[in-house]
Amino acid sequence: MKVYIKSFAMIREIIGETSIQFIVEDQISLEKMISQLVREYPDLQPILFNNNKLNPQFLYIVNGEEMNLGQNKVIHTDETNLVIIPPAGGG
């Protein structure tokens, strides 16, 4: 399945682009999808994972739907849009 990832702030800085595309296995969970992204961009590991779990400070939106990290929902579509939004900073 094709995954289109839109990134912001610190994630965009590491990836070097505002959006990227990569291929993952069909019927994959969000955590596995993010793990594959981290394999391609290892500097994302300490940002997106906390104690081997997805960092709950980030907002993960798949095909327009906010993902609940408590669920291990499987994503079934042929093309998937993933938006990773970092925590907002104040100031």
Buried (B, 14 or more C-beta within 10 A) or exposed (E): BEBEBBBBBBBBEBBEEEEBEEEBEEEBBBBBBBBBBBEEBEEBEEBBBEEEEBBEEBBBBBEEEEBEBEEEBEBEEEEBBBBBBBEEEEE
